[in-house]
Amino acid sequence: MSPSAVPGDSNQPKQTALITGASAGIGRDLAKEFAAHGYDLVLTARREEELTKLADELRDAHGTKSEIFAGDLSQSSAPHAIFEFTSQRQLNIDVLVNNAGFGANGAFVDIDLKTHMDMLAVNISALVELSRLYLPEMVKNRRGGVLNVASTAAFVPGPFMTVYYATKAFVLSFSEGLSNEVSGTGVTISCLCPGATTTEFQQRAKLDQSRLFAGPHIMSSAAVAREGYDGFAAGKTVVITGPFNKAAVFSARLLPRSFAANVARRLQEPTSHNR
C-alpha cells in the first residue's frame, strides 16, 4: 500500500503529515501537496505568521486541519519539543517530512562558526532526531513513512558551500540506509533531491547572482514538491526532480570527484575568490 492510499479512502481515518520548514518554498508546496491528497497537517517553522496564513489557505482549499508549532530547529531542544507537542495533542504522525534546511555561500574559513554549527543542527541533527522519535510508531503501525529533503548537492563535493553539500550527502546516505532497514515493514523512506529551485534559499545562502541559479533548468518549488510527493507515494527511495537534474547526477557519477568539485566551484564561487 502506498503512503497515499489511506488518505484517499473515505472509509479510513485521515492520516497526518508533519512538515518542517513549512513556511516557504518547497516545504510550503509540500504542505499543499499533502493537503490536496487528504492529509491533515502539523506545520513547523520559525515564522508563526506565515504558518497561520498557510493553515488558513489549506483549510479553505481542502478542509485540512492544521496544527502549528513555531520553533527553531537550530536549537537542540526543538525536535523533542515538537514531539511533545504532537504527543500532548494525541496526534499520530503517519508521515514525517524533514524539509527544513539552509545553506551559506562563501569560503569555509570566512563563514562564522555559529552558521556552520546551526547548519549541522538543522540539516542533520534535527532530521535524525525527529526520524528516531516518529519512526518507531510507523513501523509498529506498518504504514506511513519519512520524506527527507536533500539536494542534487548530495552527489558531489561543493566548494564554497562545503558544509551544506556535506550535510545533504549525509541526508541521502541516511535515507538510503534507513530505507533498506525498514523494507518489508510497510514504511516508506524517500529522499527528495531537487536541483536549483526558485525559493528563499538562494537569498539566505547569498546565491542570487551565482551561475547556479541562471538558466532555464531552474524549477519552481511547486513542481519540485509535486515530483517529491508523487515519488514518495510511489515508494521511491531517491527522487531526483527534473530531466536536467537527473542527467547532471548521472554525469556526476561518471566523472572524477575532483572534476565534479571544480564544476561546483565554478557555479557558486563568490566573485572575490575568482581566479
C-alpha distance (Angstrom), angle and dihedral (degrees) to the residues before:
residue distance angle dihedral
M1 . . .
S2 3.79 . .
P3 3.83 118.3 .
S4 3.81 89.5 -109.4
A5 3.79 96.2 53.5
V6 3.79 99.3 86.5
P7 3.84 98.9 47.1
G8 3.79 89.2 52.4
D9 3.82 92.2 53.6
S10 3.80 111.7 87.1
N11 3.82 90.1 -157.5
Q12 3.80 92.3 62.4
P13 3.83 129.8 69.7
K14 3.79 116.1 -101.0
Q15 3.77 117.1 -95.2
T16 3.79 123.6 -131.9
A17 3.80 127.6 -132.6
L18 3.80 123.0 -161.4
I19 3.81 112.0 -150.3
T20 3.81 123.7 -169.7
G21 3.78 120.9 -155.4
A22 3.80 88.7 23.3
S23 3.80 98.4 149.6
A24 3.82 96.9 85.6
G25 3.77 147.8 -0.7
I26 3.79 121.7 6.9
G27 3.82 92.4 -5.3
R28 3.79 92.3 55.2
D29 3.79 91.7 48.4
L30 3.79 92.3 46.3
A31 3.81 87.3 54.9
K32 3.80 88.2 54.2
E33 3.81 91.2 49.9
F34 3.80 94.2 50.2
A35 3.81 91.1 45.3
A36 3.80 91.3 50.2
H37 3.80 88.8 53.2
G38 3.79 93.8 54.0
Y39 3.80 104.8 -93.6
D40 3.77 126.5 138.4
L41 3.79 112.3 -138.0
V42 3.75 147.4 -138.2
L43 3.80 106.6 -156.9
T44 3.80 121.0 -161.1
A45 3.80 133.1 -179.8
R46 3.78 138.1 117.1
R47 3.83 96.8 -93.1
E48 3.79 109.3 73.5
E49 3.81 94.3 -178.5
E50 3.81 91.9 58.1
L51 3.80 91.4 46.8
T52 3.80 90.7 51.9
K53 3.80 91.3 51.3
L54 3.80 90.5 50.1
A55 3.80 92.7 47.8
D56 3.80 90.6 51.9
E57 3.81 91.3 48.1
L58 3.80 93.1 50.6
R59 3.80 92.6 45.7
D60 3.79 90.8 53.6
A61 3.81 94.4 44.1
H62 3.81 101.4 40.6
G63 3.80 109.3 6.0
T64 3.79 87.6 -110.0
K65 3.78 119.1 170.2
S66 3.81 109.5 -141.3
E67 3.79 130.7 -172.9
I68 3.80 116.8 -158.9
F69 3.79 128.7 -145.1
A70 3.80 116.6 179.0
G71 3.78 111.8 -158.8
D72 3.79 145.6 130.5
L73 3.81 114.6 -113.2
S74 3.79 91.4 -158.5
Q75 3.82 84.8 74.9
S76 3.81 111.0 86.8
S77 3.81 92.1 -137.6
A78 3.82 94.7 55.8
P79 3.84 101.8 86.0
H80 3.79 93.4 51.2
A81 3.82 90.3 44.3
I82 3.81 89.3 55.5
F83 3.80 90.4 49.1
E84 3.80 91.2 50.1
F85 3.80 89.7 48.3
T86 3.81 92.9 55.8
S87 3.81 93.2 40.2
Q88 3.80 93.4 52.9
R89 3.79 89.7 51.5
Q90 3.82 90.6 46.9
L91 3.79 91.0 -123.1
N92 3.77 114.3 162.7
I93 3.80 107.7 -147.1
D94 3.78 108.0 -145.0
V95 3.80 96.0 173.4
L96 3.80 128.7 28.0
V97 3.80 116.3 -160.5
N98 3.80 110.3 -164.4
N99 3.80 97.7 -163.8
A100 3.82 103.5 138.8
G101 3.77 114.0 109.2
F102 3.79 143.7 121.6
G103 3.79 141.8 -163.7
A104 3.79 138.8 -153.4
N105 3.79 127.6 -145.4
G106 3.79 119.4 -141.7
A107 3.77 143.6 69.5
F108 3.80 112.8 -45.7
V109 3.83 91.5 -122.3
D110 3.81 92.6 50.1
I111 3.80 96.9 52.9
D112 3.80 112.7 83.8
L113 3.78 118.0 -108.3
K114 3.81 94.0 -119.4
T115 3.80 90.6 60.1
H116 3.80 90.9 52.3
M117 3.80 92.6 48.0
D118 3.81 93.4 45.2
M119 3.81 88.3 51.8
L120 3.79 91.2 53.2
A121 3.81 90.1 47.8
V122 3.82 95.3 50.8
N123 3.81 100.9 34.2
I124 3.82 98.0 40.8
S125 3.80 118.2 6.1
A126 3.80 98.0 47.2
L127 3.79 91.3 43.6
V128 3.81 92.4 52.7
E129 3.81 94.2 43.9
L130 3.79 94.5 48.8
S131 3.80 90.4 47.2
R132 3.80 91.2 51.8
L133 3.80 91.8 47.4
Y134 3.81 96.9 50.1
L135 3.79 106.0 27.5
P136 3.85 98.7 73.4
E137 3.82 92.3 63.6
M138 3.80 90.9 48.0
V139 3.80 91.0 52.7
K140 3.80 89.6 46.5
N141 3.83 90.7 51.3
R142 3.82 91.2 42.0
R143 3.79 93.2 -134.6
G144 3.79 143.5 81.4
G145 3.76 126.4 39.0
V146 3.77 152.4 -158.7
L147 3.80 126.2 -81.7
N148 3.81 111.4 -163.1
V149 3.79 119.3 -167.2
A150 3.79 112.4 -141.0
S151 3.82 125.8 149.8
T152 3.78 142.5 -124.3
A153 3.81 80.6 -96.6
A154 3.81 85.3 78.9
F155 3.81 90.7 75.5
V156 3.83 100.6 55.7
P157 3.82 141.2 34.9
G158 3.81 112.3 -95.8
P159 3.80 118.1 -148.0
F160 3.81 112.3 -159.2
M161 3.79 89.1 19.1
T162 3.78 93.8 48.4
V163 3.80 99.5 142.9
Y164 3.81 93.7 43.5
Y165 3.80 93.2 51.8
A166 3.80 90.6 46.9
T167 3.81 92.0 51.7
K168 3.79 91.0 52.5
A169 3.81 91.0 49.0
F170 3.81 86.6 55.4
V171 3.81 91.8 50.0
L172 3.80 91.6 51.5
S173 3.81 94.5 47.5
F174 3.81 91.9 44.0
S175 3.81 91.3 50.7
E176 3.80 94.5 47.8
G177 3.79 92.7 48.3
L178 3.79 93.2 46.0
S179 3.80 91.3 47.4
N180 3.78 89.3 57.3
E181 3.82 91.9 47.1
V182 3.81 94.4 54.7
S183 3.79 97.4 40.8
G184 3.79 109.9 133.3
T185 3.81 94.1 23.8
G186 3.82 96.9 95.1
V187 3.82 90.2 -112.7
T188 3.82 121.8 121.4
I189 3.79 124.2 -147.1
S190 3.81 113.1 -169.0
C191 3.79 132.5 176.7
L192 3.80 116.5 -153.8
C193 3.81 112.2 -151.9
P194 3.81 112.3 -172.5
G195 3.77 124.2 175.3
A196 3.79 124.0 -143.1
T197 3.82 107.1 -19.9
T198 3.79 132.3 -177.8
T199 3.83 103.3 -109.4
E200 3.80 139.8 112.8
F201 3.82 87.4 -83.4
Q202 3.79 95.8 90.8
Q203 3.81 93.0 51.2
R204 3.80 92.8 49.8
A205 3.81 91.8 44.7
K206 3.84 91.2 45.7
L207 3.79 92.1 -121.5
D208 3.81 98.0 127.8
Q209 3.80 94.6 116.2
S210 3.81 98.6 33.8
R211 3.82 123.6 118.9
L212 3.81 86.9 -121.2
F213 3.80 91.1 73.9
A214 3.79 97.1 43.7
G215 3.78 124.5 95.4
P216 3.79 141.8 43.9
H217 3.82 94.7 -74.2
I218 3.82 93.6 78.2
M219 3.81 109.1 116.4
S220 3.78 129.1 -149.1
S221 3.78 117.8 -114.4
A222 3.81 89.0 -120.4
A223 3.82 91.6 57.7
V224 3.80 91.2 47.0
A225 3.80 92.0 49.4
R226 3.80 91.7 48.9
E227 3.82 92.2 53.1
G228 3.80 90.4 43.4
Y229 3.79 93.8 52.8
D230 3.80 93.2 44.5
G231 3.79 92.0 49.3
F232 3.79 92.3 48.8
A233 3.81 91.9 47.1
A234 3.81 88.7 51.1
G235 3.81 91.0 52.7
K236 3.81 96.6 -113.7
T237 3.80 116.1 162.0
V238 3.82 96.3 -153.8
V239 3.81 122.7 29.4
I240 3.80 115.5 -171.4
T241 3.79 110.0 -173.5
G242 3.79 124.4 -134.3
P243 3.81 131.7 6.4
F244 3.82 93.6 -97.6
N245 3.80 92.0 55.8
K246 3.80 93.0 44.9
A247 3.81 89.5 53.4
A248 3.81 92.0 46.2
V249 3.81 92.9 51.7
F250 3.80 91.5 46.6
S251 3.81 90.2 51.0
A252 3.80 92.5 46.6
R253 3.80 90.4 55.7
L254 3.81 90.0 57.3
L255 3.79 97.2 45.8
P256 3.82 127.6 80.8
R257 3.81 110.5 -94.4
S258 3.81 90.7 -122.0
F259 3.81 90.9 56.8
A260 3.81 91.6 48.2
A261 3.82 89.4 50.8
N262 3.79 91.0 52.8
V263 3.82 91.1 50.8
A264 3.82 90.7 50.6
R265 3.80 89.9 48.0
R266 3.79 91.9 53.2
L267 3.80 91.0 51.1
Q268 3.81 97.4 52.1
E269 3.81 110.0 17.7
P270 3.81 111.1 130.4
T271 3.81 114.1 -115.8
S272 3.80 91.5 -115.1
H273 3.81 89.9 62.3
N274 3.81 98.8 45.3
R275 3.79 112.6 125.8
